[in-house]
């Protein structure tokens, strides 16, 4: 378990965390043998990759392009399906000894309800469901649910009715108003909102004179999006009473602290883990240092402190 003290323990959207640092969806290997030594230090919870009702092969062609200050990805939610996850991968995730957040994506509301029904049998192992209405690199589902208020409301309402456990909603930064969509999710029964996901971007292969990606557009993550994500967290935190979980571009311990000061109760770290698997521990040390310097007793004292 976490080697850090009680000052970092917190409760976020109904989930008790030893630290406010969560591994974001899509970056953590399902096989414990692939977890780098020490990579769990400082981790408060682990989020699964995006799961769908049926297996998905993902997008064809090029899937990853590195940018000046980030990564473009067009994975396309490749996964083995929710049945395989429950039968083969959920138990491996349990070895982490951390709360398990299960991210689910869907094309139709029927898909959503069926996926939740499969997960209900393992509800005791799942700390929260993270409803993915924000993935930008699929042609059906994903972000299409998260950029119109009517579709977002129908998705969150359906998930809330089907799932008796804790429900988080992972919002799209492409939403017309992150604050309004966070408030809508709260009104539909979500216990927390995750703000947000990757931004839409693209890259051109100049030699081929064609876009790198088959879908043309892809999801941009990494340090380049951090100022945008920080703004989105600020907006969401000012609009809702439920916790906001900051996600997007966190690459340094100071970034996580800024997210929390802006109003995030916890943070999700993704792309930066490909470069530094020990970033969660570094974040925790920075949070503890800041608490000592400011004479504060818990990470909860930092949440939204920049707004006061």
C-alpha positions as CSV (number, residue, x, y, z in Angstrom):
1,X,0.0,0.0,0.0
2,X,0.9,3.7,-0.1
3,X,4.1,4.6,1.9
4,X,2.8,8.1,2.2
5,X,1.2,9.5,5.4
6,X,-2.4,10.1,6.3
7,X,-2.3,13.7,5.0
8,X,-2.9,12.5,1.5
9,X,-5.8,10.2,2.3
10,X,-9.1,11.5,0.8
11,X,-12.5,10.5,-0.3
12,X,-13.5,11.3,-3.8
13,X,-16.9,10.7,-5.3
14,X,-17.6,7.9,-2.9
15,X,-14.1,6.2,-3.2
16,X,-11.6,6.2,-0.4
17,X,-8.1,6.9,-1.7
18,X,-4.7,6.6,0.1
19,X,-3.5,9.4,-2.3
20,X,-5.3,11.6,-4.8
21,X,-3.4,10.3,-7.8
22,X,-5.2,7.9,-10.2
23,X,-3.7,6.1,-13.2
24,X,-5.9,7.3,-16.1
25,X,-7.7,4.9,-18.5
26,X,-5.7,3.5,-21.4
27,X,-2.2,3.5,-20.1
28,X,-1.9,0.8,-17.5
29,X,-1.0,-2.8,-18.6
30,X,-3.6,-5.4,-17.7
31,X,-0.8,-7.9,-16.9
32,X,0.9,-7.3,-13.5
33,X,4.1,-8.7,-14.9
34,X,4.4,-5.6,-17.0
35,X,4.1,-3.1,-14.1
36,X,7.4,-1.4,-13.7
37,X,9.0,-1.8,-10.3
38,X,7.9,1.0,-7.9
39,X,5.2,2.2,-10.3
40,X,2.5,1.7,-7.8
41,X,4.1,4.0,-5.2
42,X,1.9,7.0,-4.8
43,X,-1.0,5.5,-6.8
44,X,-4.4,6.0,-5.1
45,X,-6.4,4.1,-7.7
46,X,-6.1,2.4,-11.1
47,X,-8.4,2.9,-14.0
48,X,-9.0,0.2,-16.6
49,X,-8.6,0.8,-20.3
50,X,-11.9,1.7,-22.1
51,X,-14.1,-1.4,-22.2
52,X,-16.9,-2.1,-24.7
53,X,-19.6,-4.7,-24.7
54,X,-18.0,-6.7,-27.5
55,X,-14.3,-6.9,-28.4
56,X,-12.9,-4.2,-30.6
57,X,-10.0,-4.4,-33.0
58,X,-9.3,-0.7,-32.8
59,X,-8.5,1.7,-35.6
60,X,-6.5,0.6,-38.7
61,X,-3.3,2.2,-39.8
62,X,-1.0,4.5,-37.8
63,X,-2.1,4.9,-34.2
64,X,0.6,7.0,-32.5
65,X,2.3,10.2,-33.6
66,X,4.6,12.1,-31.2
67,X,4.2,15.9,-31.3
68,X,6.5,18.7,-30.0
69,X,4.9,18.5,-26.5
70,X,2.7,15.5,-26.4
71,X,1.2,12.5,-28.3
72,X,-1.5,12.1,-30.8
73,X,-3.3,8.7,-30.5
74,X,-5.9,7.0,-32.6
75,X,-6.2,3.6,-30.8
76,X,-9.9,3.3,-31.3
77,X,-10.7,1.7,-28.0
78,X,-9.1,-1.6,-28.8
79,X,-10.1,-4.1,-26.1
80,X,-11.2,-7.7,-25.6
81,X,-14.7,-6.9,-24.4
82,X,-16.2,-6.6,-21.0
83,X,-16.8,-10.4,-20.6
84,X,-13.1,-11.1,-21.1
85,X,-12.2,-8.3,-18.7
86,X,-14.3,-9.8,-16.0
87,X,-13.1,-13.3,-16.6
88,X,-9.4,-12.7,-17.2
89,X,-8.3,-9.2,-16.3
90,X,-10.2,-7.9,-13.3
91,X,-8.5,-10.3,-10.9
92,X,-5.1,-9.2,-12.1
93,X,-6.0,-5.6,-11.5
94,X,-7.0,-6.6,-8.0
95,X,-3.3,-7.5,-7.3
96,X,-2.5,-3.7,-7.4
97,X,-4.2,-3.5,-4.0
98,X,-5.8,-0.2,-5.0
99,X,-9.4,0.8,-5.8
100,X,-10.3,-0.2,-9.3
101,X,-12.1,2.3,-11.6
102,X,-13.7,0.7,-14.6
103,X,-13.9,2.8,-17.7
104,X,-16.7,1.9,-20.1
105,X,-17.5,3.1,-23.6
106,X,-20.6,2.3,-25.8
107,X,-22.2,3.0,-29.1
108,X,-25.9,2.7,-28.0
109,X,-27.8,3.0,-24.8
110,X,-28.6,-0.7,-25.1
111,X,-24.8,-1.4,-25.3
112,X,-24.3,0.7,-22.2
113,X,-27.0,-1.1,-20.1
114,X,-25.7,-4.6,-21.2
115,X,-22.1,-3.7,-20.3
116,X,-23.2,-2.5,-16.9
117,X,-25.2,-5.8,-16.4
118,X,-22.0,-7.8,-17.0
119,X,-20.1,-5.7,-14.5
120,X,-22.7,-6.0,-11.8
121,X,-21.6,-9.5,-11.0
122,X,-18.2,-8.1,-10.0
123,X,-19.4,-5.0,-8.3
124,X,-17.7,-5.8,-5.1
125,X,-14.3,-5.6,-6.8
126,X,-15.2,-2.3,-8.7
127,X,-14.9,0.9,-6.7
128,X,-16.4,3.1,-9.4
129,X,-17.7,3.1,-12.9
130,X,-16.2,5.8,-15.2
131,X,-18.6,6.5,-18.0
132,X,-16.6,7.4,-21.1
133,X,-18.5,10.0,-23.1
134,X,-15.4,11.7,-24.3
135,X,-13.1,9.4,-26.4
136,X,-12.4,11.4,-29.6
137,X,-10.9,8.7,-31.8
138,X,-13.9,6.5,-32.6
139,X,-16.4,7.1,-35.3
140,X,-19.4,5.9,-33.2
141,X,-20.0,6.4,-29.5
142,X,-17.3,8.1,-27.4
143,X,-17.3,11.8,-27.7
144,X,-20.5,11.9,-29.7
145,X,-22.3,11.3,-26.4
146,X,-20.5,14.1,-24.6
147,X,-20.9,17.1,-26.8
148,X,-24.7,17.5,-26.9
149,X,-26.6,18.0,-23.6
150,X,-29.5,15.7,-24.7
151,X,-27.2,12.8,-25.5
152,X,-25.1,13.3,-22.3
153,X,-28.3,13.4,-20.2
154,X,-29.6,10.2,-21.7
155,X,-26.3,8.4,-21.3
156,X,-25.7,9.4,-17.7
157,X,-29.4,8.7,-16.8
158,X,-29.2,5.2,-18.3
159,X,-26.0,4.5,-16.5
160,X,-27.4,5.7,-13.2
161,X,-30.5,3.6,-13.5
162,X,-28.4,0.5,-14.4
163,X,-25.5,0.8,-12.0
164,X,-26.2,0.8,-8.2
165,X,-22.6,1.6,-7.4
166,X,-20.5,4.8,-7.7
167,X,-20.7,6.5,-11.0
168,X,-18.1,9.0,-12.4
169,X,-18.6,10.7,-15.8
170,X,-15.5,11.4,-17.9
171,X,-16.4,14.6,-19.8
172,X,-15.2,15.8,-23.2
173,X,-13.1,18.9,-23.4
174,X,-14.8,19.5,-26.7
175,X,-18.1,20.1,-24.9
176,X,-19.5,23.6,-25.5
177,X,-19.4,24.3,-21.8
178,X,-17.5,22.0,-19.5
179,X,-19.1,23.7,-16.5
180,X,-22.7,23.2,-17.8
181,X,-22.0,19.6,-18.8
182,X,-20.5,18.9,-15.3
183,X,-23.6,20.4,-13.7
184,X,-25.8,18.2,-16.0
185,X,-23.9,15.1,-15.0
186,X,-24.4,16.0,-11.3
187,X,-28.1,16.5,-11.9
188,X,-28.3,13.0,-13.4
189,X,-26.8,11.4,-10.4
190,X,-23.1,11.2,-11.0
191,X,-20.9,11.1,-7.8
192,X,-18.0,12.8,-9.6
193,X,-16.9,14.2,-13.0
194,X,-13.5,13.6,-14.6
195,X,-12.3,16.6,-16.6
196,X,-11.5,15.7,-19.2
197,X,-10.1,13.6,-22.1
198,X,-7.8,14.2,-25.1
199,X,-8.3,17.2,-27.4
200,X,-8.9,16.7,-31.1
201,X,-5.8,17.3,-33.2
202,X,-4.2,15.9,-36.4
203,X,-0.9,15.4,-38.2
204,X,0.1,15.3,-41.8
205,X,2.6,13.0,-43.4
206,X,4.3,15.4,-45.8
207,X,6.0,12.7,-47.9
208,X,2.7,10.9,-48.5
209,X,0.8,14.2,-48.6
210,X,-1.9,12.6,-46.5
211,X,-3.1,12.7,-42.9
212,X,-1.2,10.2,-40.7
213,X,-4.4,8.8,-39.3
214,X,-7.1,6.8,-41.1
215,X,-9.7,8.8,-39.1
216,X,-7.8,12.1,-39.9
217,X,-8.3,13.5,-36.4
218,X,-6.8,12.0,-33.3
219,X,-6.6,12.6,-29.5
220,X,-3.9,15.0,-28.3
221,X,-2.5,14.4,-24.8
222,X,0.6,15.3,-22.9
223,X,2.1,18.6,-21.6
224,X,0.7,20.7,-24.5
225,X,-2.9,20.3,-23.2
226,X,-2.2,21.0,-19.6
227,X,-3.2,24.7,-19.6
228,X,-6.4,23.9,-21.4
229,X,-7.2,21.1,-19.0
230,X,-6.5,23.3,-16.0
231,X,-9.0,25.9,-17.3
232,X,-11.6,23.2,-17.8
233,X,-11.1,22.0,-14.2
234,X,-11.5,25.5,-12.9
235,X,-14.8,25.9,-14.8
236,X,-16.2,22.6,-13.7
237,X,-15.2,23.1,-10.1
238,X,-17.1,26.4,-10.1
239,X,-20.2,24.8,-11.4
240,X,-20.8,21.7,-9.3
241,X,-20.9,20.5,-5.7
242,X,-19.6,16.9,-6.5
243,X,-15.9,16.3,-6.8
244,X,-14.0,17.1,-9.9
245,X,-11.1,14.9,-11.0
246,X,-8.5,16.7,-13.0
247,X,-7.1,14.9,-16.1
248,X,-5.1,16.2,-19.0
249,X,-1.4,17.0,-19.5
250,X,-0.1,16.4,-16.0
251,X,3.6,15.8,-16.5
252,X,5.2,17.3,-13.4
253,X,4.3,17.2,-9.7
254,X,3.6,20.9,-9.8
255,X,0.9,20.3,-12.5
256,X,-1.0,18.0,-10.1
257,X,-0.8,20.6,-7.4
258,X,-2.1,23.3,-9.7
259,X,-5.1,21.1,-10.6
260,X,-5.9,20.5,-7.0
261,X,-5.6,24.2,-6.1
262,X,-7.9,25.0,-9.0
263,X,-10.6,22.7,-7.5
264,X,-9.8,19.1,-8.4
265,X,-10.2,16.7,-5.5
266,X,-7.9,14.2,-7.3
267,X,-6.0,13.9,-10.5
268,X,-5.6,11.3,-13.2
269,X,-2.2,10.8,-14.8
270,X,-1.8,9.2,-18.3
271,X,0.7,10.0,-21.0
272,X,3.5,11.2,-18.7
273,X,3.6,7.6,-17.2
274,X,5.2,6.4,-20.5
275,X,8.1,8.7,-19.7
276,X,8.2,8.4,-15.9
277,X,6.4,5.6,-14.3
278,X,7.3,7.0,-10.8
279,X,5.5,10.3,-11.4
280,X,2.7,9.4,-8.9
281,X,5.2,9.1,-6.1
282,X,6.8,12.4,-7.1
283,X,3.4,14.1,-7.1
284,X,2.7,12.8,-3.6
285,X,6.1,14.1,-2.3
286,X,5.3,17.5,-3.8
287,X,1.8,17.6,-2.2
288,X,3.3,16.6,1.2
289,X,6.0,19.3,0.8
290,X,3.4,22.0,0.0
291,X,1.2,20.9,2.9
292,X,4.2,21.3,5.3
293,X,5.1,24.7,3.9
294,X,1.6,26.0,4.2
295,X,1.0,24.5,7.6
296,X,-2.0,22.4,6.4
297,X,-3.0,19.0,7.6
298,X,-4.6,17.2,4.7
299,X,-4.8,17.3,0.9
300,X,-8.5,18.3,1.2
301,X,-7.3,21.6,2.6
302,X,-5.7,22.3,-0.8
303,X,-8.8,21.6,-2.9
304,X,-9.9,24.9,-4.6
305,X,-7.5,26.9,-2.4
306,X,-6.6,29.1,-5.4
307,X,-10.3,30.1,-5.7
308,X,-10.5,31.6,-2.2
